Amino acid sequence: MTEEIYPMPSFPMLIVSDLETSAKFYQEALGFKHIFTMPGLEGKPALVHLRWLKYADLLLALPRDGREIPEPRGAGISLSFQMLERFEGSVDALVEQAKANGANLVSGPLDQAWNVREVTILDPDGYRLVFTAPINTNLSFDQVIGNAAGVRKAHRTINHENTEPLREKSLCLRGEISSSTFRRGTIYF
């Protein structure tokens, strides 16, 4: 099946060190669709166009000047992709496939205060990719913001007597441990 080609109002282009390895990773580990490969000099692939969903396209390319890519790649930037119908909207299903294909999971999957379940994965060049799915689609925007603000307020007011309880509480707020591990009680959100 030929994928639809359309004007893209915006799209990320990642400069990668090995085009074949990166394209394979995005397709096999993460489930991106291949749209086309553009040949460069001497007919070798120079650019791969991939698609997560319609209007969520991603281009992978080799450096145009042939120089090595400076490290760290993508420092301070992450690309976020909403699950929507991909993997039936399940971050956990994506994680299973990604792990089976050797993906490097940085964090998650975990539930965030802003009403999403998310996972952060590094691609072969170290670019940070965040995949999210809403937890409760019945919440209004104001409820989501209110819940997230409540978590931030609780995080700021935690007892700072020593660092270990603070670390435990911080991990709980981020969903990395259960609130039942608190020594001084439980915080409910």
Buried (B, 14 or more C-beta within 10 A) or exposed (E): EEEEEEEEEEEEEBBBBEBEBBBBBBBBBBBBBBBEBEEBEEEEBBBBBBBBBEEBBBBBBBEEEEEEBEEEBBEEEEBEBBBBEBBEBBBEBBBEBBEEBEBBEEBBBBBBBBBBBBBBBBBBBBBBBBBBBBBEEEBEEEEBBEBBEEBEEBBEEBEEEEEEBBEBBBBBBBBEBEBEEBEEEEBEE
